[in-house]
Amino acid sequence: MKTIKVSLNSIDKVKNFVNFVSKFDSDFDLVSGRYVIDAKSIMGIFSLDLSKPIELTVHDDAAYAEVADALKEFIVE
């Protein structure tokens, strides 16, 4: 299990992000404070505070490199 910080600060970014992660068979969670949301749930994502970066947890270590490469536009340091 690995994590990446992502920024989803607009409606278009959220839609594009969900489209990207939905292409993978792996499980993903978004963690914001004490909330943990399925990263493939667009409604769940909109329940989070999107003004700050959110932690994406990738549950499949083997797919991590491919996921990180596909989500470059969302990753923040």
N, C-alpha and C positions, 0 to 999 in steps of 0.2 A: 504494500500500500504506500503510495507516494502522493505528495501534495504539490499544487501549483497555485500561486496567487493570480486571480483573474479580475478584470474590471468589466462589469456589465452595466455601464451607466447610461444606457439608452435602450429604447424599445427595440430598435433594429439590431443592436448588439445581442440582446437577449434572444431574439428570434433566430439570428444566425448561429449563436452558440448552441441552442437546443437542436437545431438542424445538424450541426457538426457532431455533437456527442451522441445523437440518436443513430448515427451511422455505425457506431461501434457496439459490439455485443457486450462489452465490459460494463460493470456497474460504476457509477460516479455519484458522489455526494458533494453538495455545496455546504460549507460550514461558515456561518456568520454568527459570532458570539455563541450563544447556547443553542442556536437553531441548526438542525441538520436537515437538508432538503435533497430529494432526488434531483440530480442535475438535468434529467430528461423531462422534468415537470415544469412547463412554462408558467403555470399558475403558482406553483411553489416558489419559483424564483422571484416572481413579482411580490411575494409576501416578505421578502428580505429587504434590508436596507441596502440599496444599490448605489448609494453615493460613495461608499468605501469599497476597496478591493475585497474580494471574497476568496476563501480558500477552497480550491477544487481538490477533492480526494479521488485518486484513480485507484480502484481496487485490484486491477490486473497489472502487476509489475511488467509483464511481458509486453503489454500494449502501451506502456508509458511513453516511450520515445516517439511512437507514431502519433499518439494523442497530443503530446507537447508540440510536435511539429505542425499538426493540423490546426492547433489553437493559438498559433503565434500572435495573431492580431489581438487576442484577449489577454495575454500574459503581461503582468506587471511585476516589477522587482520589489 
